[in-house]
Amino acid sequence: MIIDKAKEVLKIESDSILKLTQNINADFEDMVNIICSSTGRVVISGIGKSGLIGKKIVATLISTGTNSLFLHPVEALHGDLGMVSKDDVFIAISNSGETSELNQLLPVIKEIGCKLIGFTGKKDSSMARLCNIVIDTGVEKEACPFNMAPTASTTAQLAMGDALAVVLITQKKFKKSDFMKSHPGGILGQRLSCRVGEIMFEASTAPSVLKGSSMGIAMEKMDNFRLGAVMVLDEQKTLLGIITDGDIRHCMASAQYDLADKAVDTVMSKNPHSLTADAFLYDALNLMEKYQITVLPIVDTQNRLDGLLHLHDILGKGSFQFNGGGHERL
């Protein structure tokens, strides 16, 4: 009974994947061409089980040469939307196509100017109508005996993501040597043993404002740089504080809606965590994980701003050389 049931589940899921081969058409080709011609990233979003699948697809895309990130739809509506630019390609994942949090986000994404692609099992859904391209990931039934728990449908979504990633490997002429540069077993260790200064944003290209500046100026800087933070300095470039997307969300949650006229000094987090440029990347990663932060100011021995480090750069946003060469941003 147990073995038969397990085999039945695998049969349902394998049949669901095979059925996807009938859904591969010109829309899939258009999706690949749009991603290959894009100068931005592939941003993937979903919630619940589809969100978990989205994170896995992002991980596969990153490791095979396609710059990607996962954006949680709720967090996006509360500040993280600042990470999305008009040059990005946005992929929404929802089996029903009626996920309210996702459908609330998509019109905003469209207004930014992104191309919208939907992975859904319902081509006539609300989500599908909002997308430029719809990729059919529908299944006849779930492996769950109640036909409710996402099982075959999430397997189909993941398989379609794998198909996209592998096709992009070929289209982008991604080589085995490129693959090895971004994978564990020595390579990740080598990456984390690099110095912060090798990949950080230099002070001249990092978002900062002087103390006493208005929040209007600070938010404009955050919007321009799209790094999710701006640093507050004095006239000698000494780091006084940092303002993140989270700080702004907290102000809004406490009904402080007139932020634009406030002084940055009243909103910033004082004495932020920081490192020096000669610190190792594994120290930076440990610090970010410990305090749940994604942006880290880099300072000199006098606490003057030297640069800015973002979590995405540590985890592979750029290409690294470990033979004495430099770092080139993608």
C-alpha positions as a Markdown table, in Angstrom:
| # | Residue | x | y | z |
|---|---|---|---|---|
| 1 | Met | 0.0 | 0.0 | 0.0 |
| 2 | Ile | 2.7 | 2.4 | 1.0 |
| 3 | Ile | 5.0 | 1.6 | -1.9 |
| 4 | Asp | 2.1 | 1.7 | -4.4 |
| 5 | Lys | 1.0 | 5.1 | -3.1 |
| 6 | Ala | 4.5 | 6.5 | -3.4 |
| 7 | Lys | 4.8 | 5.2 | -7.0 |
| 8 | Glu | 1.4 | 6.8 | -7.8 |
| 9 | Val | 2.7 | 10.2 | -6.6 |
| 10 | Leu | 5.8 | 9.9 | -8.7 |
| 11 | Lys | 3.8 | 8.9 | -11.7 |
| 12 | Ile | 1.4 | 11.9 | -11.4 |
| 13 | Glu | 4.3 | 14.3 | -11.0 |
| 14 | Ser | 6.3 | 12.8 | -13.9 |
| 15 | Asp | 3.3 | 12.9 | -16.2 |
| 16 | Ser | 2.8 | 16.5 | -15.2 |
| 17 | Ile | 6.3 | 17.4 | -16.3 |
| 18 | Leu | 6.0 | 15.5 | -19.6 |
| 19 | Lys | 2.8 | 17.4 | -20.3 |
| 20 | Leu | 4.7 | 20.7 | -20.1 |
| 21 | Thr | 6.5 | 19.7 | -23.3 |
| 22 | Gln | 3.2 | 20.4 | -25.1 |
| 23 | Asn | 3.2 | 23.9 | -23.6 |
| 24 | Ile | 6.6 | 25.0 | -24.9 |
| 25 | Asn | 5.9 | 27.4 | -27.8 |
| 26 | Ala | 6.8 | 30.8 | -29.1 |
| 27 | Asp | 6.0 | 32.4 | -25.8 |
| 28 | Phe | 8.9 | 30.5 | -24.2 |
| 29 | Glu | 11.2 | 31.6 | -27.0 |
| 30 | Asp | 10.1 | 35.2 | -26.5 |
| 31 | Met | 10.8 | 35.0 | -22.8 |
| 32 | Val | 14.4 | 33.7 | -23.4 |
| 33 | Asn | 15.1 | 36.5 | -26.0 |
| 34 | Ile | 13.8 | 39.2 | -23.6 |
| 35 | Ile | 16.0 | 37.9 | -20.8 |
| 36 | Cys | 19.1 | 37.7 | -23.1 |
| 37 | Ser | 18.6 | 41.2 | -24.4 |
| 38 | Ser | 17.9 | 42.7 | -20.9 |
| 39 | Thr | 20.6 | 44.8 | -19.2 |
| 40 | Gly | 18.9 | 44.2 | -15.8 |
| 41 | Arg | 18.2 | 41.2 | -13.7 |
| 42 | Val | 15.6 | 38.5 | -13.6 |
| 43 | Val | 13.4 | 39.3 | -10.6 |
| 44 | Ile | 11.2 | 36.4 | -9.5 |
| 45 | Ser | 8.3 | 36.7 | -7.1 |
| 46 | Gly | 5.8 | 34.4 | -5.6 |
| 47 | Ile | 4.2 | 33.5 | -2.2 |
| 48 | Gly | 3.8 | 30.3 | -0.2 |
| 49 | Lys | 5.0 | 27.2 | -2.0 |
| 50 | Ser | 5.3 | 29.1 | -5.3 |
| 51 | Gly | 7.6 | 31.5 | -3.5 |
| 52 | Leu | 9.9 | 28.6 | -2.4 |
| 53 | Ile | 10.0 | 27.4 | -6.0 |
| 54 | Gly | 10.9 | 30.9 | -7.1 |
| 55 | Lys | 13.8 | 31.0 | -4.7 |
| 56 | Lys | 15.1 | 27.7 | -6.1 |
| 57 | Ile | 14.8 | 29.0 | -9.7 |
| 58 | Val | 16.7 | 32.2 | -8.7 |
| 59 | Ala | 19.5 | 30.1 | -7.2 |
| 60 | Thr | 19.8 | 28.0 | -10.4 |
| 61 | Leu | 19.8 | 31.1 | -12.6 |
| 62 | Ile | 22.5 | 32.8 | -10.5 |
| 63 | Ser | 24.7 | 29.8 | -10.5 |
| 64 | Thr | 24.4 | 29.4 | -14.3 |
| 65 | Gly | 25.2 | 33.0 | -15.3 |
| 66 | Thr | 21.9 | 34.9 | -15.2 |
| 67 | Asn | 21.8 | 37.7 | -12.7 |
| 68 | Ser | 18.7 | 37.2 | -10.6 |
| 69 | Leu | 17.0 | 37.9 | -7.3 |
| 70 | Phe | 13.9 | 36.8 | -5.4 |
| 71 | Leu | 11.4 | 39.5 | -4.3 |
| 72 | His | 8.8 | 38.6 | -1.8 |
| 73 | Pro | 5.6 | 40.4 | -2.9 |
| 74 | Val | 4.6 | 41.6 | 0.6 |
| 75 | Glu | 8.1 | 42.9 | 1.3 |
| 76 | Ala | 8.1 | 44.6 | -2.1 |
| 77 | Leu | 5.0 | 46.5 | -1.2 |
| 78 | His | 6.6 | 47.7 | 2.0 |
| 79 | Gly | 9.9 | 49.1 | 0.7 |
| 80 | Asp | 11.8 | 46.3 | -1.2 |
| 81 | Leu | 10.3 | 47.5 | -4.5 |
| 82 | Gly | 13.2 | 49.9 | -4.6 |
| 83 | Met | 15.5 | 47.1 | -5.8 |
| 84 | Val | 13.5 | 46.8 | -9.1 |
| 85 | Ser | 14.5 | 48.9 | -12.1 |
| 86 | Lys | 12.9 | 49.3 | -15.5 |
| 87 | Asp | 15.6 | 47.2 | -17.1 |
| 88 | Asp | 14.7 | 44.1 | -15.1 |
| 89 | Val | 12.6 | 41.2 | -16.3 |
| 90 | Phe | 9.9 | 40.2 | -13.7 |
| 91 | Ile | 8.6 | 36.7 | -13.5 |
| 92 | Ala | 5.6 | 36.1 | -11.3 |
| 93 | Ile | 4.7 | 32.5 | -10.2 |
| 94 | Ser | 1.2 | 31.5 | -9.1 |
| 95 | Asn | -0.6 | 28.3 | -10.0 |
| 96 | Ser | -4.0 | 29.8 | -9.7 |
| 97 | Gly | -3.0 | 33.2 | -11.0 |
| 98 | Glu | -5.2 | 34.8 | -8.4 |
| 99 | Thr | -2.7 | 35.3 | -5.6 |
| 100 | Ser | -3.9 | 38.7 | -4.2 |
| 101 | Glu | -0.5 | 39.9 | -2.9 |
| 102 | Leu | 1.1 | 39.2 | -6.2 |
| 103 | Asn | -1.6 | 40.7 | -8.3 |
| 104 | Gln | -1.5 | 43.9 | -6.2 |
| 105 | Leu | 2.2 | 44.2 | -7.0 |
| 106 | Leu | 2.1 | 43.6 | -10.7 |
| 107 | Pro | 0.5 | 46.9 | -11.8 |
| 108 | Val | 3.3 | 48.7 | -9.9 |
| 109 | Ile | 5.9 | 46.6 | -11.6 |
| 110 | Lys | 4.4 | 47.3 | -15.0 |
| 111 | Glu | 4.4 | 51.1 | -14.2 |
| 112 | Ile | 8.2 | 50.8 | -13.4 |
| 113 | Gly | 8.6 | 49.5 | -17.0 |
| 114 | Cys | 9.6 | 45.9 | -16.5 |
| 115 | Lys | 8.6 | 43.2 | -18.9 |
| 116 | Leu | 6.2 | 40.9 | -17.0 |
| 117 | Ile | 6.2 | 37.1 | -17.4 |
| 118 | Gly | 3.8 | 34.8 | -15.6 |
| 119 | Phe | 4.3 | 31.1 | -14.7 |
| 120 | Thr | 0.7 | 30.0 | -14.1 |
| 121 | Gly | -1.7 | 27.1 | -14.5 |
| 122 | Lys | -4.6 | 29.4 | -15.5 |
| 123 | Lys | -4.0 | 31.3 | -18.7 |
| 124 | Asp | -7.2 | 33.2 | -18.2 |
| 125 | Ser | -6.4 | 34.3 | -14.6 |
| 126 | Ser | -6.1 | 37.9 | -13.3 |
| 127 | Met | -2.3 | 37.5 | -13.2 |
| 128 | Ala | -2.1 | 36.2 | -16.7 |
| 129 | Arg | -4.0 | 39.3 | -18.0 |
| 130 | Leu | -1.4 | 41.6 | -16.4 |
| 131 | Cys | 1.6 | 39.8 | -18.0 |
| 132 | Asn | 3.3 | 40.4 | -21.3 |
| 133 | Ile | 4.0 | 36.7 | -21.7 |
| 134 | Val | 2.3 | 33.8 | -20.0 |
| 135 | Ile | 4.1 | 30.4 | -19.6 |
| 136 | Asp | 1.6 | 27.6 | -19.0 |
| 137 | Thr | 2.7 | 25.5 | -16.0 |
| 138 | Gly | -0.8 | 23.9 | -15.5 |
| 139 | Val | -1.3 | 20.3 | -14.3 |
| 140 | Glu | -4.3 | 18.1 | -14.6 |
| 141 | Lys | -4.3 | 17.3 | -10.9 |
| 142 | Glu | -2.2 | 17.4 | -7.7 |
| 143 | Ala | -0.6 | 14.3 | -6.3 |
| 144 | Cys | -2.3 | 15.2 | -3.0 |
| 145 | Pro | -5.4 | 12.9 | -2.5 |
| 146 | Phe | -7.5 | 15.9 | -1.9 |
| 147 | Asn | -6.2 | 17.7 | -5.0 |
| 148 | Met | -5.3 | 20.6 | -2.8 |
| 149 | Ala | -1.7 | 20.6 | -1.5 |
| 150 | Pro | 0.7 | 22.0 | -4.2 |
| 151 | Thr | 2.6 | 19.0 | -5.3 |
| 152 | Ala | 2.5 | 18.3 | -9.0 |
| 153 | Ser | 1.9 | 22.0 | -9.7 |
| 154 | Thr | 5.1 | 23.1 | -7.9 |
| 155 | Thr | 7.1 | 20.3 | -9.5 |
| 156 | Ala | 5.9 | 21.6 | -12.9 |
| 157 | Gln | 6.9 | 25.2 | -12.0 |
| 158 | Leu | 10.3 | 24.1 | -10.9 |
| 159 | Ala | 10.8 | 22.0 | -14.0 |
| 160 | Met | 9.9 | 25.0 | -16.2 |
| 161 | Gly | 12.4 | 27.1 | -14.3 |
| 162 | Asp | 15.1 | 24.5 | -14.9 |
| 163 | Ala | 14.2 | 24.5 | -18.6 |
| 164 | Leu | 14.6 | 28.3 | -18.7 |
| 165 | Ala | 18.0 | 28.2 | -16.9 |
| 166 | Val | 19.4 | 25.5 | -19.1 |
| 167 | Val | 18.3 | 27.2 | -22.3 |
| 168 | Leu | 19.9 | 30.4 | -21.1 |
| 169 | Ile | 23.2 | 28.6 | -20.5 |
| 170 | Thr | 23.3 | 27.8 | -24.2 |
| 171 | Gln | 22.1 | 31.2 | -25.4 |
| 172 | Lys | 24.5 | 33.1 | -23.2 |
| 173 | Lys | 27.4 | 30.7 | -24.1 |
| 174 | Phe | 28.0 | 30.1 | -20.4 |
| 175 | Lys | 31.0 | 27.7 | -20.0 |
| 176 | Lys | 32.0 | 25.1 | -17.5 |
| 177 | Ser | 34.8 | 27.3 | -16.3 |
| 178 | Asp | 32.2 | 30.1 | -15.6 |
| 179 | Phe | 30.1 | 27.6 | -13.6 |
| 180 | Met | 33.0 | 26.6 | -11.5 |
| 181 | Lys | 33.7 | 30.2 | -10.5 |
| 182 | Ser | 30.4 | 30.5 | -8.7 |
| 183 | His | 30.2 | 27.1 | -6.9 |
| 184 | Pro | 31.4 | 25.7 | -3.6 |
| 185 | Gly | 34.2 | 23.2 | -3.1 |
| 186 | Gly | 37.0 | 25.8 | -2.9 |
| 187 | Ile | 35.5 | 28.5 | -5.1 |
| 188 | Leu | 33.0 | 29.8 | -2.5 |
| 189 | Gly | 35.8 | 29.6 | 0.1 |
| 190 | Gln | 38.1 | 31.6 | -2.1 |
| 191 | Arg | 35.4 | 34.2 | -2.7 |
| 192 | Leu | 34.8 | 34.7 | 1.0 |
| 193 | Ser | 38.5 | 34.9 | 1.6 |
| 194 | Cys | 38.6 | 38.0 | -0.6 |
| 195 | Arg | 38.9 | 41.4 | 1.0 |
| 196 | Val | 35.9 | 43.7 | 1.3 |
| 197 | Gly | 37.7 | 46.4 | -0.6 |
| 198 | Glu | 37.9 | 44.3 | -3.7 |
| 199 | Ile | 34.1 | 44.4 | -4.4 |
| 200 | Met | 32.7 | 47.2 | -2.4 |
| 201 | Phe | 31.2 | 50.4 | -3.9 |
| 202 | Glu | 33.7 | 53.1 | -3.5 |
| 203 | Ala | 32.7 | 56.1 | -1.4 |
| 204 | Ser | 32.4 | 58.3 | -4.5 |
| 205 | Thr | 29.7 | 55.9 | -5.9 |
| 206 | Ala | 27.9 | 55.1 | -2.6 |
| 207 | Pro | 24.7 | 57.0 | -1.6 |
| 208 | Ser | 25.3 | 59.5 | 1.2 |
| 209 | Val | 23.9 | 62.8 | 2.6 |
| 210 | Leu | 25.2 | 65.3 | 5.0 |
| 211 | Lys | 23.8 | 65.6 | 8.5 |
| 212 | Gly | 20.9 | 68.1 | 8.7 |
| 213 | Ser | 19.8 | 67.2 | 5.1 |
| 214 | Ser | 16.1 | 66.6 | 4.6 |
| 215 | Met | 14.6 | 63.1 | 4.2 |
| 216 | Gly | 13.4 | 64.2 | 0.8 |
| 217 | Ile | 17.0 | 64.4 | -0.4 |
| 218 | Ala | 17.9 | 61.1 | 1.3 |
| 219 | Met | 15.0 | 59.3 | -0.3 |
| 220 | Glu | 15.9 | 60.7 | -3.7 |
| 221 | Lys | 19.4 | 59.3 | -3.2 |
| 222 | Met | 18.1 | 55.9 | -2.2 |
| 223 | Asp | 15.8 | 55.8 | -5.3 |
| 224 | Asn | 18.7 | 56.8 | -7.6 |
| 225 | Phe | 21.2 | 54.2 | -6.3 |
| 226 | Arg | 18.7 | 51.4 | -5.5 |
| 227 | Leu | 20.8 | 49.9 | -2.8 |
| 228 | Gly | 18.2 | 50.1 | -0.1 |
| 229 | Ala | 20.2 | 52.5 | 2.1 |
| 230 | Val | 21.8 | 55.9 | 2.4 |
| 231 | Met | 24.5 | 56.9 | 4.8 |
| 232 | Val | 24.6 | 60.1 | 6.9 |
| 233 | Leu | 28.0 | 61.9 | 7.2 |
| 234 | Asp | 29.4 | 65.0 | 8.7 |
| 235 | Glu | 31.6 | 67.5 | 6.8 |
| 236 | Gln | 34.7 | 65.4 | 7.4 |
| 237 | Lys | 32.9 | 62.3 | 5.9 |
| 238 | Thr | 32.7 | 60.7 | 9.3 |
| 239 | Leu | 29.9 | 58.1 | 9.4 |
| 240 | Leu | 27.2 | 59.2 | 11.7 |
| 241 | Gly | 24.3 | 56.9 | 10.8 |
| 242 | Ile | 22.5 | 55.0 | 8.1 |
| 243 | Ile | 18.9 | 55.1 | 6.8 |
| 244 | Thr | 17.5 | 52.0 | 5.2 |
| 245 | Asp | 14.2 | 51.0 | 3.6 |
| 246 | Gly | 13.3 | 49.4 | 6.9 |
| 247 | Asp | 13.8 | 52.7 | 8.8 |
| 248 | Ile | 11.4 | 54.4 | 6.4 |
| 249 | Arg | 8.8 | 51.6 | 6.8 |
| 250 | His | 9.0 | 52.0 | 10.5 |
| 251 | Cys | 8.3 | 55.7 | 10.3 |
| 252 | Met | 5.3 | 55.0 | 8.0 |
| 253 | Ala | 4.0 | 52.4 | 10.4 |
| 254 | Ser | 4.1 | 54.9 | 13.2 |
| 255 | Ala | 2.0 | 57.3 | 11.1 |
| 256 | Gln | 5.0 | 59.7 | 10.3 |
| 257 | Tyr | 3.8 | 60.4 | 6.8 |
| 258 | Asp | 5.5 | 63.9 | 6.4 |
| 259 | Leu | 8.9 | 62.3 | 6.1 |
| 260 | Ala | 10.2 | 64.5 | 3.3 |
| 261 | Asp | 10.6 | 67.6 | 5.5 |
| 262 | Lys | 12.2 | 65.7 | 8.4 |
| 263 | Ala | 15.9 | 66.0 | 9.1 |
| 264 | Val | 17.9 | 62.8 | 8.4 |
| 265 | Asp | 19.3 | 63.0 | 11.9 |
| 266 | Thr | 15.9 | 62.2 | 13.4 |
| 267 | Val | 15.3 | 59.1 | 11.3 |
| 268 | Met | 18.8 | 57.5 | 10.9 |
| 269 | Ser | 20.1 | 54.5 | 12.9 |
| 270 | Lys | 23.1 | 55.9 | 14.8 |
| 271 | Asn | 26.4 | 54.1 | 15.1 |
| 272 | Pro | 25.6 | 51.4 | 12.4 |
| 273 | His | 27.6 | 48.2 | 12.2 |
| 274 | Ser | 30.6 | 48.7 | 9.8 |
| 275 | Leu | 33.9 | 47.1 | 8.7 |
| 276 | Thr | 37.1 | 48.3 | 7.1 |
| 277 | Ala | 38.1 | 47.6 | 3.5 |
| 278 | Asp | 40.8 | 45.1 | 4.5 |
| 279 | Ala | 38.3 | 42.9 | 6.3 |
| 280 | Phe | 37.5 | 39.5 | 4.8 |
| 281 | Leu | 34.2 | 38.9 | 3.0 |
| 282 | Tyr | 33.4 | 36.0 | 5.4 |
| 283 | Asp | 33.5 | 38.5 | 8.3 |
| 284 | Ala | 31.1 | 40.8 | 6.4 |
| 285 | Leu | 28.8 | 37.8 | 5.7 |
| 286 | Asn | 28.8 | 36.7 | 9.3 |
| 287 | Leu | 28.0 | 40.3 | 10.5 |
| 288 | Met | 25.1 | 40.6 | 8.0 |
| 289 | Glu | 23.7 | 37.3 | 9.0 |
| 290 | Lys | 24.0 | 38.0 | 12.8 |
| 291 | Tyr | 22.2 | 41.3 | 12.6 |
| 292 | Gln | 19.9 | 40.5 | 9.6 |
| 293 | Ile | 21.2 | 43.4 | 7.5 |
| 294 | Thr | 21.9 | 43.6 | 3.7 |
| 295 | Val | 24.0 | 46.8 | 3.5 |
| 296 | Leu | 27.2 | 47.4 | 5.4 |
| 297 | Pro | 29.1 | 50.8 | 5.5 |
| 298 | Ile | 32.8 | 50.4 | 5.0 |
| 299 | Val | 35.0 | 52.9 | 6.9 |
| 300 | Asp | 38.7 | 53.8 | 7.5 |
| 301 | Thr | 40.4 | 53.8 | 10.9 |
| 302 | Gln | 39.0 | 57.2 | 11.6 |
| 303 | Asn | 35.4 | 56.1 | 10.9 |
| 304 | Arg | 35.3 | 58.1 | 7.7 |
| 305 | Leu | 33.3 | 56.6 | 4.8 |
| 306 | Asp | 35.4 | 54.4 | 2.6 |
| 307 | Gly | 32.6 | 52.6 | 0.7 |
| 308 | Leu | 29.5 | 50.4 | 0.9 |
| 309 | Leu | 29.1 | 46.6 | 0.7 |
| 310 | His | 25.8 | 44.9 | -0.4 |
| 311 | Leu | 24.9 | 41.3 | 0.4 |
| 312 | His | 24.2 | 40.6 | -3.3 |
| 313 | Asp | 27.8 | 41.4 | -4.2 |
| 314 | Ile | 29.1 | 38.9 | -1.6 |
| 315 | Leu | 26.8 | 36.1 | -2.9 |
| 316 | Gly | 27.8 | 36.5 | -6.5 |
| 317 | Lys | 26.4 | 39.5 | -8.2 |
| 318 | Gly | 29.7 | 40.1 | -9.9 |
| 319 | Ser | 32.5 | 38.0 | -11.3 |
| 320 | Phe | 35.6 | 37.3 | -9.2 |
| 321 | Gln | 39.2 | 36.5 | -10.1 |
| 322 | Phe | 41.4 | 34.8 | -7.6 |
| 323 | Asn | 44.7 | 34.9 | -9.4 |
| 324 | Gly | 45.6 | 38.5 | -8.4 |
| 325 | Gly | 43.1 | 40.0 | -10.8 |
| 326 | Gly | 40.5 | 42.6 | -10.0 |
| 327 | His | 36.7 | 42.5 | -9.7 |
| 328 | Glu | 34.6 | 43.5 | -12.6 |
| 329 | Arg | 30.9 | 44.4 | -12.0 |
| 330 | Leu | 28.3 | 42.8 | -14.3 |
